[in-house]
Amino acid sequence: MKQITLIILFITFSFAGFFNETAAEDKAEYLENDRLCKLFKQKVIDYKKNMRADFLAATTLASYEHRAELFCQKAEELKFDTNTTAYEQ
């Protein structure tokens, strides 16, 4: 009887989501992508202010713009409501 009760409790806890770590990992990934998105958007703005007029500067700017777009797109894919643990896909 004790074994059946323990099995039922274990199954209940496992389906209740107490062992679910993917939501925390997804939230951490979203926050990192959001941080990098903001960082590269600011880099683009700052770099345009002091940009030289040569090929290397244009390439650097294109690189910053590409990375900003990439990280913003990744952050948009995993949209988290930061007040809860739920997220939209």
N, C-alpha and C positions, 0 to 999 in steps of 0.2 A: 504494500500500500504506500509506503514511504517513497519507493522508487517511482511509482506512477505520479505521485504528487510532485516530486522533483522534476520529472520529465515534463509535466504540464507547466510548471513554473519556468523551466528553461525555455520551452517553446514560446511561452507568452512573452518573456523578455526579449527573445530573439526577434519575434515579429513586431514588437513594440518600437523598435528602432533604437534601442539603447546601444547596440553594437554597430550602428551605422556611422562610419567615418567619412563616407564620400561627400556628404553635405558640407562638412567642415573643410575638406580638401578643396571642394569646388568654390567655397566662399573665399578661401585664401588665394586661390588662383584668380578669382574675379578681382579681388582687392589689389593684387599685384599688377594685373593687366590695366586696371583703372589708374593706378599710380603711375605706371610707365606711359600710359596714354597722355595724362596731364603733363608729365615731365617733357615728353617729346613735342607736344604742342607748344609748350613754353620755349623750348629750344629753337623751334622754327621761328617763333616771333622774335626772340632775341638775336638769332643769327641773321635774320633779314635786316635788322637795324644796322649791323656792322659788317655786312657782307662785302667782300672784295668783288671785283669784276673780272674773274678768270674762271677757267674750266673747273679747277679743283674746288673752288667755293660753290659753284653750281652743283657739282656732284655731291658735296657734303650736304647742301640744303636738300637735294633730292633724297638723300639717304635718311635725313631726319624726318622728312615728310612721309616717306614710305614706312618708317618704323612707327610714327605716330598713327598712321592709318591702320597698320597691322594690329597694334595693341588696342586701339579703340574698337576695332572690329571684334577682336577676341573678347573684350570686356562686354560688348553688346550681345555676344552669343550667350554668355552666362550672366543674365541680369539678376542681381540679387536685391532683395529687399533687406537692407542692412539692419532693420529693426527686428526682423524675424530670421528664422533659419530657412524659410521657403525661398525657392528661386523659380524663375520662369525660363522656359527653353523655347 
